[in-house]
Amino acid sequence: MEKVLGTSKVGPKYRITLVKPVQTKLKVKIGDLVVFVEDEKGNIFLKVSKFT
């Protein structure tokens, strides 16, 4: 079952803002790399890569 955590509007230069529930769930910090991953069905997921 899918759960919507929020929405973001595409802004100038195609930028989006991660809404607070997504930031919290992914534990995103400033400087992290957000990775967009596509599966074999064409679904796109966000993952976070932490730099140390």
C-alpha positions in Angstrom: 0.0 0.0 0.0 1.3 3.5 -0.9 1.4 6.3 1.6 1.7 9.9 0.5 4.2 11.8 2.7 3.7 15.2 0.9 4.0 17.0 -2.3 6.5 19.4 -3.9 6.0 21.7 -6.9 8.7 21.8 -9.5 10.3 25.2 -9.4 12.7 27.2 -11.5 15.5 25.2 -13.0 13.4 22.0 -12.2 14.3 22.1 -8.5 12.1 20.5 -5.8 12.0 20.8 -2.0 11.9 17.7 0.1 9.0 18.1 2.5 9.7 17.6 6.2 8.2 14.1 6.5 10.5 12.9 3.7 13.5 14.7 5.2 12.8 13.0 8.5 12.1 9.5 7.1 15.3 9.5 4.9 17.4 11.2 7.6 18.6 13.7 5.0 21.2 16.3 6.1 22.6 19.2 4.2 25.3 18.0 1.9 23.8 14.5 1.4 23.4 13.2 -2.1 19.9 12.2 -3.1 19.9 9.3 -5.7 17.0 8.6 -8.0 16.7 4.9 -8.8 14.5 3.3 -11.4 13.4 -0.3 -11.1 12.5 -2.8 -13.8 8.8 -1.7 -13.7 9.7 2.0 -14.3 9.0 3.1 -10.7 11.4 5.7 -9.4 12.6 5.8 -5.8 14.7 8.2 -3.8 17.7 7.0 -1.8 20.2 9.0 0.3 23.9 8.6 0.0 25.8 9.8 3.1 29.2 11.4 2.8 31.6 11.0 5.7 
